[in-house]
Amino acid sequence: MSDLDPSLAAEGGPIVDAIIRSTEPFALKPGERFVVQSTNGTIQQIDTHDLLERPARKTGEVSLTDADSFVAYVNQHAEGVGTLIVADVRAPKLTAVLNWHGAGDDAGWGDHRVGLEFRHTPEWDHWFSMNGRLVSQTEFAEHLETGAAELVSPPAADMLQLAKTFQATKSVEFKEATVLESGARQFVYQETVASKAGQTGDLEVPSEFSIGVAPFEGTEPYRVTCRLRYKIESGGLRIGYQIHRPHLVIEDAVNDVVTRVESDTGMLVLRGGTPRR
């Protein structure tokens, strides 16, 4: 076929058809590439790797969600000095390229990879969902009750009692807020009965509270500080909190995972973006 005049092949016709039909079939050797010239003169490449009983080398991309699985996969498939592990703390993500470049001229294909995707825990999502928001007393109380298992300081029992107090005073009119020597906030309120002023009381809440929560699946809980925020408007109290520097909690969690990966694989983890081929 390679000796066929391209101009003749382009014209087609019974002569060309007869030549093509007379070509004897031949077996392709699995795992090799063949270059052939088609009847219109173009060059085509035939890859027979799909005919092998198994691939000639390992390739593929795997996405995992916990450090144990990541370490197990790396240890099982790492190709010695040709394995590269990179941590992107900001993303956050860990990527191991198992057939990367080795020392000297030992180059790798870089197409066998495993990534560790950091997934937030439901507990982290719960507390972060209200970060920076001001909500009604009832919604804030329900939020505390749902996350009671993560409350550290003040104790959960005290915070749950506070939640009940919020629910009990949802219909009162708040007048002012003062800061006590302890740093706590004291809200003064007045009950109204039949549009008349009634009993006056006060509500004391901490200026901040702490929770213990794991930011990612497979990580340990971290102590996180939440600082109280509030606003009195039209006699009503809107309240919430601001998580103190949550990005540092994220960075600590990722760095702890990196330390663990280095220890369990015996490999250095570099800092940077995802490696490109």
Buried (B, 14 or more C-beta within 10 A) or exposed (E): EEEBEEEBBEEEEEEBEEBEEEEEEEEEEEBEEEEEBEBEEEEEEEEBEEEEEEEEEEEEEBEBBBBEBBBBBBEEBBBEBBBBBBBBBEEBBBBBBBBBBBEEEEEBBBBBBBBBBBEBBEBBEBBBEBEEBBBBBEBBBBBBBEBEEBBBBBEBEEBBEBBEBBBEBEEBBBEEBEEEEEEBBBBBBBBBEEEEEEEEEEBEBBEBBBBBBBBBBBBEBBEBBBEBEBEBEEEBBBBBBBBEEBEEBBBBBBBBBBEBBBEBBEBEBEEEEEBEE
